[in-house]
Amino acid sequence: MRSIDLGTPGAGHAAPVTHVAWHRENPRLATASYDGTVGVWDVTGGTVRRIRALRHRRLVNCAAWNPLRRDVLATASADKTVAVWDLADDGPSPARLLARHTDDVNSVAWLPDGARLACVSEDGRATLWDAEEGRFLATLTAHTAHCMAVDVSHRGTIATVGEDGLVSLITPDSGARDARRQYETSVEGCAWSPSGSALAVARDDGYVDVLDEALDVVLSVRVCESATRSVAWAQDGAALVVGAYDGHVHFLRAADGGRLGRYENARAWPRSVAVGHAMVAVGSFSGAPLLIDAGSRRGLGDTEAPTHGVNALAVTGERLAMGCDSGLVVDMDIAPALAGGLPSMRTVRYGEGPVLSLAARPDGLCAGTYSGHVVCRSGERVTSLALGGPVTSLAPHGTSVVAGTYNGDIVELDGTRAVLGRRRRAHDGSVKSLAPLDPSAFLSAATDHTVMAGTVTERTRLWWHGNLVNAVASLDGTVAASASRDHTVRVGTLERRAGAWRVRRSWTLLGADESVKAVGLLGPASAPVVLAGSYDFSLRVWRLGPGGGDLTSGDVLHEFDQAVSCITRIDRDTAAVAGWDGRLLLVSVAGGRPEVVAGFDIASSVGREKARRWQP
């Protein structure tokens, strides 16, 4: 596994903050980030100052302070390890590494003895470890999908929740009977009350439930139309703090669910919230966590500058548009970039929060945002449509645009007139990606593991993956490709009969060590070239025509410093590839073999008239 090359740590993270955790005694905060680091921050007077940076080899999902030893911190990473750090030691390496996990570790929590750790993973397992000796102790439970979060009460009861909707309680020391509760929707956050007698769970359907120790429902509150992702209790147990994918942090009375208020900041990423020292910490799309005064529910201190990781690409005429975490759409001239020159750069703000998706239209560009809006620009005219949750997928569809929603709907919209059109439930999970097939049909991919083709109202399943599908691409209306969390790329040749799409022939391409995040197709449909980018930082290529390469590994064309996030075709022989490190590659197959013909550092080019070249 290749390590992230981060260089010298700056004042903050180089990518979004995924998790926040307060120290119980001192005004210190630990943060995890997509950039592969853990930050330790001094929090004084409502401001944050990073005093330590710890490193994993992949993105970091969680941090947890030891309840008894003030300088010990556990961190969970997509590098499949849990690191235990003794911060009294200034060395760069962890004191121990728990490394038996078979997939990304999503969350960790200490038991009250301060010696044992509960860890949950993408493989669905919850495990128990002796953190002092680095010794595996037991498998606690198994989920049928990703196990997303774990929390331990001061009584020693371990709660785990997962995408399969299972809430599980285990008390390893008392011999008490385990309890389980099954929801029909994904559950991705949980937190024990200070008394240890109630468990709050965050549900994907917008509800937060409070459960007793038998997992019976004490309180159920509809918080928002989008998913609730994280939950924490006030220090006195009287209130709940809920992070939701409507971009808000919600404050509720724990007794009856009454609303106390909410906090809104376009740079907030409420996949994690934590309460401590009369403040609420929130994950963010900037280089530092956000702080809220727990009493007034107002923001504290200054917000770190946003990061410019690229989430989406689209070709608009002679320019390439890039949607960034900062809310900017950056575009540049394609021709000078391919000719070896320094292309001109322009930036347009589509909001304060991240731009997650883009779709080019004949009269302009539409952007899908984390705040749940589709913002369309046509000349000086700007329209905005609210869809209620993060818009992770857009695609042109004739003269309109289609959007995929968090609850599995596909919506047709006319951004010029700000009108919503046809809407249909197409998937049993969030729609992650859309791609046009022809003027009347498009591909869709979702967390329900499926790839589908067709119109808004008539869709046909093409194939399944073994895990969620991150991206789809098409070529000449006859070839489709998909990239999945199961580490594979699937490619198929298609035909249309009686209005339904069918697969004539298909291939499964192997090689990536991690989830495959992005996919693209180049060349003629008779001999397509497949590009795919992964969370293992690699850009791989497979050739499916005569004399093609090994489909069980592909060829590594390039390696990024963070995950490859998106790929789009510029023309038949050229594609753009971008990463969360803010870098862009232009790849060509015109010479018969795929090659990188240009590279640009987009993150450092923001605010400049010319793109800054990067030597791949």
LUMVEX-416512 format. One record per residue (C-alpha): x, y, z; residue number from 1; chain. Coordinates in pm, whole numbers. Layout:
N
R, X, Y, Z, NUM, A
...
END
This chain:
616
R, 0, 0, 0, 1, A
R, 148, 331, -112, 2, A
R, 158, 608, 148, 3, A
R, 17, 954, 97, 4, A
R, 289, 1208, 21, 5, A
R, 168, 1508, 219, 6, A
R, 485, 1711, 244, 7, A
R, 525, 1942, 542, 8, A
R, 199, 1987, 738, 9, A
R, 57, 2337, 718, 10, A
R, -168, 2517, 962, 11, A
R, -463, 2293, 880, 12, A
R, -583, 1994, 683, 13, A
R, -540, 1976, 307, 14, A
R, -878, 1805, 259, 15, A
R, -1221, 1796, 431, 16, A
R, -1252, 1710, 801, 17, A
R, -1433, 1378, 843, 18, A
R, -1452, 1343, 1224, 19, A
R, -1420, 1549, 1543, 20, A
R, -1359, 1434, 1903, 21, A
R, -1324, 1640, 2221, 22, A
R, -1075, 1562, 2496, 23, A
R, -1268, 1503, 2819, 24, A
R, -1050, 1719, 3044, 25, A
R, -854, 1967, 2833, 26, A
R, -981, 2211, 2568, 27, A
R, -832, 1997, 2293, 28, A
R, -989, 1858, 1982, 29, A
R, -884, 1570, 1758, 30, A
R, -986, 1574, 1392, 31, A
R, -965, 1317, 1114, 32, A
R, -939, 1410, 747, 33, A
R, -948, 1284, 390, 34, A
R, -589, 1404, 359, 35, A
R, -469, 1106, 564, 36, A
R, -384, 1301, 877, 37, A
R, -515, 1341, 1229, 38, A
R, -498, 1690, 1375, 39, A
R, -468, 1772, 1745, 40, A
R, -592, 2124, 1811, 41, A
R, -568, 2360, 2104, 42, A
R, -904, 2533, 2149, 43, A
R, -886, 2855, 2343, 44, A
R, -1144, 3132, 2336, 45, A
R, -1338, 2974, 2052, 46, A
R, -1043, 2955, 1813, 47, A
R, -852, 2648, 1701, 48, A
R, -475, 2610, 1653, 49, A
R, -327, 2284, 1531, 50, A
R, -44, 2168, 1754, 51, A
R, 16, 1817, 1620, 52, A
R, -33, 1623, 1297, 53, A
R, -37, 1242, 1290, 54, A
R, -35, 1040, 969, 55, A
R, -202, 732, 824, 56, A
R, -151, 588, 475, 57, A
R, -510, 654, 364, 58, A
R, -796, 883, 461, 59, A
R, -885, 884, 831, 60, A
R, -1242, 820, 947, 61, A
R, -1242, 856, 1325, 62, A
R, -1049, 960, 1636, 63, A
R, -1121, 869, 2001, 64, A
R, -951, 990, 2319, 65, A
R, -870, 735, 2590, 66, A
R, -1105, 786, 2890, 67, A
R, -829, 731, 3149, 68, A
R, -499, 828, 2986, 69, A
R, -514, 1189, 2874, 70, A
R, -237, 1166, 2614, 71, A
R, -357, 850, 2436, 72, A
R, -557, 874, 2114, 73, A
R, -693, 599, 1885, 74, A
R, -752, 667, 1514, 75, A
R, -928, 459, 1247, 76, A
R, -832, 469, 880, 77, A
R, -913, 344, 533, 78, A
R, -564, 188, 538, 79, A
R, -739, -94, 733, 80, A
R, -563, -16, 1060, 81, A
R, -636, 142, 1396, 82, A
R, -343, 338, 1536, 83, A
R, -295, 402, 1908, 84, A
R, -88, 715, 1968, 85, A
R, 85, 819, 2288, 86, A
R, 101, 1196, 2244, 87, A
R, 351, 1226, 2530, 88, A
R, 593, 1074, 2281, 89, A
R, 688, 1318, 2002, 90, A
R, 780, 1040, 1760, 91, A
R, 608, 1011, 1419, 92, A
R, 491, 651, 1467, 93, A
R, 200, 514, 1672, 94, A
R, 268, 323, 1992, 95, A
R, 66, 29, 1855, 96, A
R, -106, -63, 1532, 97, A
R, -414, -288, 1524, 98, A
R, -390, -441, 1179, 99, A
R, -610, -748, 1138, 100, A
R, -897, -564, 970, 101, A
R, -990, -671, 619, 102, A
R, -1145, -340, 507, 103, A
R, -1163, 31, 592, 104, A
R, -1207, 95, 965, 105, A
R, -1493, 343, 1006, 106, A
R, -1513, 404, 1380, 107, A
R, -1351, 321, 1715, 108, A
R, -1455, 362, 2078, 109, A
R, -1275, 291, 2406, 110, A
R, -1423, 72, 2676, 111, A
R, -1437, 230, 3025, 112, A
R, -1124, 40, 3137, 113, A
R, -914, 248, 2894, 114, A
R, -739, -71, 2780, 115, A
R, -976, -217, 2522, 116, A
R, -1103, -78, 2193, 117, A
R, -1415, -161, 1993, 118, A
R, -1359, -118, 1619, 119, A
R, -1607, -137, 1328, 120, A
R, -1523, -184, 964, 121, A
R, -1655, -170, 609, 122, A
R, -1648, -552, 613, 123, A
R, -1944, -538, 854, 124, A
R, -1759, -670, 1157, 125, A
R, -1731, -519, 1502, 126, A
R, -1420, -640, 1686, 127, A
R, -1269, -605, 2031, 128, A
R, -897, -544, 2091, 129, A
R, -651, -517, 2377, 130, A
R, -505, -182, 2276, 131, A
R, -219, -195, 2525, 132, A
R, -80, -516, 2378, 133, A
R, -218, -476, 2025, 134, A
R, -396, -809, 2062, 135, A
R, -719, -916, 1891, 136, A
R, -970, -1042, 2147, 137, A
R, -1301, -1123, 1977, 138, A
R, -1552, -1058, 1702, 139, A
R, -1848, -891, 1871, 140, A
R, -2107, -893, 1594, 141, A
R, -2142, -888, 1217, 142, A
R, -2354, -664, 996, 143, A
R, -2463, -763, 646, 144, A
R, -2345, -427, 509, 145, A
R, -2092, -163, 613, 146, A
R, -2069, -118, 989, 147, A
R, -2059, 260, 1020, 148, A
R, -2030, 366, 1385, 149, A
R, -1965, 240, 1736, 150, A
R, -2011, 397, 2080, 151, A
R, -1957, 257, 2430, 152, A
R, -2153, 365, 2737, 153, A
R, -1982, 430, 3070, 154, A
R, -2142, 100, 3179, 155, A
R, -1946, -84, 2911, 156, A
R, -2230, -156, 2666, 157, A
R, -2111, -146, 2306, 158, A
R, -2352, -13, 2040, 159, A
R, -2288, -64, 1668, 160, A
R, -2493, 59, 1371, 161, A
R, -2467, -4, 999, 162, A
R, -2592, 49, 648, 163, A
R, -2798, -271, 685, 164, A
R, -3018, -86, 936, 165, A
R, -2908, -303, 1228, 166, A
R, -2855, -157, 1575, 167, A
R, -2673, -404, 1798, 168, A
R, -2587, -392, 2170, 169, A
R, -2316, -610, 2325, 170, A
R, -2203, -609, 2688, 171, A
R, -1888, -824, 2690, 172, A
R, -1826, -819, 3068, 173, A
R, -2168, -870, 3225, 174, A
R, -2297, -1175, 3044, 175, A
R, -2616, -983, 2968, 176, A
R, -2809, -1092, 2663, 177, A
R, -2727, -897, 2350, 178, A
R, -3002, -680, 2198, 179, A
R, -3073, -605, 1835, 180, A
R, -3309, -375, 1648, 181, A
R, -3361, -377, 1272, 182, A
R, -3453, -67, 1069, 183, A
R, -3550, -59, 703, 184, A
R, -3312, 230, 641, 185, A
R, -2939, 274, 691, 186, A
R, -2827, 387, 1036, 187, A
R, -2491, 564, 1031, 188, A
R, -2454, 741, 1366, 189, A
R, -2507, 654, 1732, 190, A
R, -2432, 804, 2073, 191, A
R, -2497, 698, 2433, 192, A
R, -2646, 950, 2674, 193, A
R, -2424, 1067, 2962, 194, A
R, -2620, 839, 3199, 195, A
R, -2571, 538, 2971, 196, A
R, -2943, 459, 2981, 197, A
R, -3041, 585, 2634, 198, A
R, -2895, 547, 2287, 199, A
R, -2958, 802, 2009, 200, A
R, -2933, 676, 1651, 201, A
R, -2919, 880, 1328, 202, A
R, -3125, 733, 1045, 203, A
R, -3088, 772, 671, 204, A
R, -3456, 867, 632, 205, A
R, -3415, 1189, 828, 206, A
R, -3523, 1060, 1170, 207, A
R, -3335, 1044, 1498, 208, A
R, -3456, 781, 1745, 209, A
R, -3381, 757, 2116, 210, A
R, -3378, 394, 2235, 211, A
R, -3365, 243, 2581, 212, A
R, -3128, -36, 2687, 213, A
R, -3367, -295, 2545, 214, A
R, -3363, -98, 2214, 215, A
R, -3729, -3, 2246, 216, A
R, -3812, 338, 2097, 217, A
R, -3851, 611, 2357, 218, A
R, -3859, 902, 2112, 219, A
R, -3863, 934, 1733, 220, A
R, -3817, 1275, 1569, 221, A
R, -3824, 1369, 1200, 222, A
R, -3531, 1610, 1183, 223, A
R, -3515, 1689, 810, 224, A
R, -3599, 1568, 460, 225, A
R, -3244, 1449, 404, 226, A
R, -3041, 1191, 597, 227, A
R, -2930, 1240, 955, 228, A
R, -2566, 1135, 971, 229, A
R, -2438, 1202, 1324, 230, A
R, -2571, 1263, 1674, 231, A
R, -2431, 1371, 2010, 232, A
R, -2574, 1452, 2354, 233, A
R, -2537, 1775, 2546, 234, A
R, -2310, 1732, 2846, 235, A
R, -2610, 1740, 3084, 236, A
R, -2813, 1500, 2867, 237, A
R, -3092, 1755, 2817, 238, A
R, -3041, 1813, 2444, 239, A
R, -2944, 1631, 2127, 240, A
R, -2714, 1773, 1860, 241, A
R, -2783, 1622, 1516, 242, A
R, -2569, 1655, 1203, 243, A
R, -2776, 1615, 886, 244, A
R, -2708, 1602, 516, 245, A
R, -2927, 1906, 465, 246, A
R, -2607, 2086, 569, 247, A
R, -2738, 2191, 910, 248, A
R, -2663, 2109, 1272, 249, A
R, -2997, 2068, 1456, 250, A
R, -3051, 2116, 1830, 251, A
R, -3339, 1921, 1992, 252, A
R, -3474, 1877, 2344, 253, A
R, -3398, 1520, 2448, 254, A
R, -3719, 1489, 2649, 255, A
R, -3968, 1547, 2368, 256, A
R, -3773, 1625, 2050, 257, A
R, -3872, 1991, 2055, 258, A
R, -3660, 2211, 1834, 259, A
R, -3420, 2445, 2008, 260, A
R, -3255, 2585, 1696, 261, A
R, -3014, 2500, 1419, 262, A
R, -2677, 2612, 1291, 263, A
R, -2609, 2669, 923, 264, A
R, -2270, 2710, 757, 265, A
R, -2208, 2620, 394, 266, A
R, -1868, 2478, 485, 267, A
R, -2007, 2248, 756, 268, A
R, -1988, 1874, 686, 269, A
R, -2205, 1732, 967, 270, A
R, -2105, 1370, 916, 271, A
R, -1954, 1423, 1263, 272, A
R, -2058, 1637, 1560, 273, A
R, -1914, 1637, 1913, 274, A
R, -2003, 1822, 2232, 275, A
R, -1750, 1935, 2492, 276, A
R, -1628, 2235, 2692, 277, A
R, -1955, 2424, 2627, 278, A
R, -1894, 2400, 2252, 279, A
R, -2002, 2186, 1958, 280, A
R, -1740, 2081, 1704, 281, A
R, -1845, 1994, 1349, 282, A
R, -1662, 1838, 1054, 283, A
R, -1606, 2071, 762, 284, A
R, -1512, 2119, 399, 285, A
R, -1228, 2348, 505, 286, A
R, -890, 2283, 664, 287, A
R, -1015, 2302, 1023, 288, A
R, -1320, 2199, 1227, 289, A
R, -1606, 2440, 1286, 290, A
R, -1696, 2547, 1641, 291, A
R, -2040, 2645, 1776, 292, A
R, -2122, 2795, 2114, 293, A
R, -2345, 2530, 2274, 294, A
R, -2558, 2789, 2454, 295, A
R, -2621, 3049, 2186, 296, A
R, -2577, 2801, 1896, 297, A
R, -2372, 3060, 1710, 298, A
R, -2046, 3002, 1529, 299, A
R, -1716, 3076, 1700, 300, A
R, -1384, 3195, 1559, 301, A
R, -1270, 3220, 1202, 302, A
R, -1325, 2952, 940, 303, A
R, -1013, 2804, 781, 304, A
R, -984, 2863, 406, 305, A
R, -1179, 2605, 204, 306, A
R, -1005, 2323, 20, 307, A
R, -1026, 2302, -359, 308, A
R, -1049, 1927, -415, 309, A
R, -1220, 1849, -747, 310, A
R, -1546, 1651, -729, 311, A
R, -1687, 1683, -1083, 312, A
R, -1584, 1757, -1442, 313, A
R, -1777, 1869, -1750, 314, A
R, -1686, 1996, -2098, 315, A
R, -1856, 2322, -2198, 316, A
R, -1766, 2417, -2553, 317, A
R, -1390, 2474, -2566, 318, A
R, -1345, 2478, -2189, 319, A
R, -1323, 2223, -1912, 320, A
R, -1526, 2295, -1596, 321, A
R, -1424, 2159, -1255, 322, A
R, -1654, 2161, -949, 323, A
R, -1463, 2203, -621, 324, A
R, -1511, 2158, -245, 325, A
R, -1482, 2536, -209, 326, A
R, -1808, 2602, -395, 327, A
R, -1619, 2727, -698, 328, A
R, -1645, 2604, -1052, 329, A
R, -1304, 2650, -1214, 330, A
R, -1273, 2629, -1591, 331, A
R, -985, 2649, -1833, 332, A
R, -915, 2651, -2207, 333, A
R, -871, 2298, -2337, 334, A
R, -675, 2368, -2658, 335, A
R, -377, 2549, -2497, 336, A
R, -364, 2283, -2227, 337, A
R, -331, 2006, -2487, 338, A
R, -81, 2209, -2691, 339, A
R, 162, 2244, -2401, 340, A
R, 79, 2602, -2307, 341, A
R, -61, 2762, -1994, 342, A
R, -439, 2781, -2039, 343, A
R, -645, 3070, -1907, 344, A
R, -841, 3013, -1584, 345, A
R, -1177, 3145, -1467, 346, A
R, -1365, 3086, -1144, 347, A
R, -1738, 3122, -1081, 348, A
R, -1894, 3076, -738, 349, A
R, -2192, 2840, -726, 350, A
R, -2227, 2858, -347, 351, A
R, -2021, 2851, -31, 352, A
R, -2042, 2473, 5, 353, A
R, -1903, 2200, -223, 354, A
R, -2002, 2151, -585, 355, A
R, -2060, 1775, -617, 356, A
R, -2179, 1734, -977, 357, A
R, -2185, 1915, -1313, 358, A
R, -2384, 1886, -1635, 359, A
R, -2323, 2084, -1952, 360, A
R, -2620, 2210, -2151, 361, A
R, -2631, 2380, -2491, 362, A
R, -2706, 2712, -2319, 363, A
R, -2483, 2683, -2012, 364, A
R, -2379, 2477, -1713, 365, A
R, -2567, 2324, -1419, 366, A
R, -2404, 2239, -1086, 367, A
R, -2532, 2015, -808, 368, A
R, -2432, 2125, -459, 369, A
R, -2393, 1968, -118, 370, A
R, -2657, 2211, 10, 371, A
R, -2914, 2033, -208, 372, A
R, -2948, 2282, -494, 373, A
R, -2911, 2260, -869, 374, A
R, -2771, 2594, -984, 375, A
R, -2792, 2662, -1359, 376, A
R, -2615, 2947, -1540, 377, A
R, -2699, 3062, -1889, 378, A
R, -2514, 3382, -1972, 379, A
R, -2605, 3627, -1698, 380, A
R, -2916, 3432, -1598, 381, A
R, -2887, 3217, -1284, 382, A
R, -3161, 2987, -1154, 383, A
R, -3160, 2759, -850, 384, A
R, -3376, 2457, -771, 385, A
R, -3387, 2294, -426, 386, A
R, -3393, 1911, -412, 387, A
R, -3362, 1875, -34, 388, A
R, -3036, 1681, -11, 389, A
R, -2685, 1665, -159, 390, A
R, -2699, 1649, -539, 391, A
R, -2426, 1398, -615, 392, A
R, -2522, 1330, -978, 393, A
R, -2631, 1531, -1281, 394, A
R, -2643, 1456, -1653, 395, A
R, -2768, 1635, -1966, 396, A
R, -3087, 1480, -2102, 397, A
R, -3202, 1625, -2433, 398, A
R, -3274, 1993, -2369, 399, A
R, -3311, 1938, -1995, 400, A
R, -3104, 1796, -1711, 401, A
R, -3161, 1493, -1489, 402, A
R, -3053, 1475, -1125, 403, A
R, -3015, 1179, -894, 404, A
R, -3132, 1219, -536, 405, A
R, -3024, 1084, -200, 406, A
R, -3339, 872, -168, 407, A
R, -3303, 702, -507, 408, A
R, -3526, 928, -720, 409, A
R, -3435, 1056, -1063, 410, A
R, -3571, 1404, -1135, 411, A
R, -3594, 1584, -1468, 412, A
R, -3561, 1960, -1448, 413, A
R, -3548, 2267, -1664, 414, A
R, -3292, 2496, -1505, 415, A
R, -3368, 2782, -1742, 416, A
R, -3725, 2816, -1616, 417, A
R, -3652, 2681, -1264, 418, A
R, -3913, 2407, -1313, 419, A
R, -3909, 2051, -1182, 420, A
R, -4043, 1793, -1426, 421, A
R, -4091, 1419, -1412, 422, A
R, -3974, 1231, -1103, 423, A
R, -3943, 856, -1048, 424, A
R, -3802, 624, -784, 425, A
R, -3536, 433, -979, 426, A
R, -3306, 285, -712, 427, A
R, -3332, 151, -358, 428, A
R, -3035, 362, -255, 429, A
R, -2873, 699, -320, 430, A
R, -2803, 775, -685, 431, A
R, -2426, 825, -707, 432, A
R, -2371, 886, -1078, 433, A
R, -2550, 956, -1409, 434, A
R, -2417, 950, -1766, 435, A
R, -2597, 1014, -2098, 436, A
R, -2632, 722, -2339, 437, A
R, -2809, 908, -2621, 438, A
R, -3041, 1214, -2633, 439, A
R, -3328, 1011, -2484, 440, A
R, -3156, 771, -2242, 441, A
R, -2897, 772, -1965, 442, A
R, -2715, 542, -1721, 443, A
R, -2755, 555, -1344, 444, A
R, -2559, 398, -1059, 445, A
R, -2648, 380, -691, 446, A
R, -2566, 251, -346, 447, A
R, -2809, -38, -405, 448, A
R, -2526, -201, -606, 449, A
R, -2705, -166, -943, 450, A
R, -2645, 0, -1280, 451, A
R, -2953, 89, -1485, 452, A
R, -3027, 237, -1829, 453, A
R, -3326, 409, -1987, 454, A
R, -3543, 717, -1955, 455, A
R, -3675, 892, -1646, 456, A
R, -3986, 672, -1642, 457, A
R, -3866, 348, -1805, 458, A
R, -3544, 196, -1673, 459, A
R, -3378, -144, -1713, 460, A
R, -3124, -301, -1478, 461, A
R, -2802, -382, -1665, 462, A
R, -2602, -552, -1390, 463, A
R, -2519, -579, -1022, 464, A
R, -2196, -512, -835, 465, A
R, -2091, -666, -505, 466, A
R, -2104, -327, -337, 467, A
R, -2220, 29, -400, 468, A
R, -2151, 178, -744, 469, A
R, -1962, 509, -748, 470, A
R, -1961, 608, -1116, 471, A
R, -2083, 524, -1467, 472, A
R, -1967, 623, -1816, 473, A
R, -2083, 557, -2173, 474, A
R, -1934, 554, -2523, 475, A
R, -2126, 610, -2847, 476, A
R, -2448, 483, -2688, 477, A
R, -2332, 123, -2720, 478, A
R, -2076, 75, -2439, 479, A
R, -2129, 128, -2066, 480, A
R, -1883, 108, -1776, 481, A
R, -1925, 127, -1398, 482, A
R, -1687, 167, -1103, 483, A
R, -1768, 8, -769, 484, A
R, -1678, -10, -403, 485, A
R, -1617, -384, -466, 486, A
R, -1279, -288, -627, 487, A
R, -1396, -376, -981, 488, A
R, -1492, -206, -1306, 489, A
R, -1764, -362, -1520, 490, A
R, -1791, -291, -1891, 491, A
R, -2064, -405, -2127, 492, A
R, -2171, -362, -2489, 493, A
R, -2537, -265, -2512, 494, A
R, -2827, -290, -2755, 495, A
R, -3179, -152, -2742, 496, A
R, -3473, -380, -2819, 497, A
R, -3837, -279, -2791, 498, A
R, -3736, 24, -2585, 499, A
R, -3538, -179, -2329, 500, A
R, -3160, -188, -2295, 501, A
R, -2982, -525, -2291, 502, A
R, -2621, -634, -2235, 503, A
R, -2471, -823, -2528, 504, A
R, -2130, -891, -2375, 505, A
R, -1962, -786, -2052, 506, A
R, -1620, -785, -1882, 507, A
R, -1513, -748, -1519, 508, A
R, -1184, -558, -1483, 509, A
R, -961, -606, -1179, 510, A
R, -654, -432, -1045, 511, A
R, -752, -166, -791, 512, A
R, -666, -233, -426, 513, A
R, -948, -10, -297, 514, A
R, -1289, 121, -396, 515, A
R, -1295, 239, -759, 516, A
R, -1424, 597, -753, 517, A
R, -1427, 711, -1118, 518, A
R, -1446, 560, -1466, 519, A
R, -1415, 684, -1826, 520, A
R, -1421, 543, -2180, 521, A
R, -1210, 649, -2479, 522, A
R, -1148, 532, -2836, 523, A
R, -1395, 364, -3072, 524, A
R, -1679, 151, -2937, 525, A
R, -1531, -149, -3122, 526, A
R, -1207, -128, -2918, 527, A
R, -1271, 87, -2608, 528, A
R, -1003, 202, -2368, 529, A
R, -1118, 204, -2003, 530, A
R, -978, 451, -1748, 531, A
R, -1052, 408, -1379, 532, A
R, -940, 596, -1068, 533, A
R, -939, 452, -719, 534, A
R, -909, 530, -350, 535, A
R, -569, 359, -379, 536, A
R, -459, 680, -564, 537, A
R, -395, 499, -890, 538, A
R, -521, 574, -1241, 539, A
R, -544, 243, -1428, 540, A
R, -611, 167, -1793, 541, A
R, -743, -142, -1974, 542, A
R, -768, -192, -2351, 543, A
R, -1054, -416, -2462, 544, A
R, -978, -428, -2834, 545, A
R, -752, -672, -3019, 546, A
R, -417, -706, -2847, 547, A
R, -552, -551, -2527, 548, A
R, -375, -586, -2194, 549, A
R, -436, -800, -1889, 550, A
R, -793, -750, -1768, 551, A
R, -704, -888, -1424, 552, A
R, -473, -600, -1336, 553, A
R, -467, -327, -1601, 554, A
R, -175, -87, -1631, 555, A
R, -107, 188, -1378, 556, A
R, -88, 504, -1587, 557, A
R, -34, 745, -1298, 558, A
R, -55, 783, -920, 559, A
R, -207, 1080, -737, 560, A
R, -135, 1202, -384, 561, A
R, -497, 1144, -283, 562, A
R, -790, 952, -428, 563, A
R, -885, 996, -794, 564, A
R, -1227, 1161, -782, 565, A
R, -1365, 1201, -1137, 566, A
R, -1304, 1136, -1508, 567, A
R, -1471, 1288, -1814, 568, A
R, -1417, 1246, -2186, 569, A
R, -1313, 1560, -2377, 570, A
R, -1325, 1401, -2722, 571, A
R, -1291, 1051, -2867, 572, A
R, -921, 1025, -2779, 573, A
R, -880, 1254, -2476, 574, A
R, -1001, 1251, -2116, 575, A
R, -959, 1471, -1810, 576, A
R, -884, 1304, -1475, 577, A
R, -895, 1488, -1140, 578, A
R, -811, 1401, -780, 579, A
R, -903, 1520, -433, 580, A
R, -551, 1663, -409, 581, A
R, -665, 1935, -653, 582, A
R, -465, 1805, -947, 583, A
R, -576, 1748, -1306, 584, A
R, -437, 1519, -1577, 585, A
R, -513, 1517, -1948, 586, A
R, -485, 1165, -2093, 587, A
R, -470, 1080, -2463, 588, A
R, -496, 754, -2660, 589, A
R, -441, 923, -2997, 590, A
R, -98, 764, -3038, 591, A
R, -230, 413, -2992, 592, A
R, -122, 381, -2630, 593, A
R, -262, 576, -2336, 594, A
R, -33, 852, -2211, 595, A
R, -47, 1155, -1984, 596, A
R, -2, 1462, -2203, 597, A
R, -43, 1742, -1945, 598, A
R, -90, 1803, -1575, 599, A
R, -214, 2104, -1376, 600, A
R, -233, 2195, -1009, 601, A
R, -586, 2333, -992, 602, A
R, -587, 2398, -616, 603, A
R, -290, 2635, -640, 604, A
R, -422, 2792, -961, 605, A
R, -737, 2936, -801, 606, A
R, -715, 3315, -813, 607, A
R, -461, 3312, -1098, 608, A
R, -524, 3406, -1460, 609, A
R, -328, 3107, -1585, 610, A
R, -331, 2744, -1475, 611, A
R, -23, 2635, -1287, 612, A
R, 140, 2344, -1464, 613, A
R, 218, 2029, -1271, 614, A
R, 478, 1781, -1392, 615, A
R, 321, 1433, -1367, 616, A
END
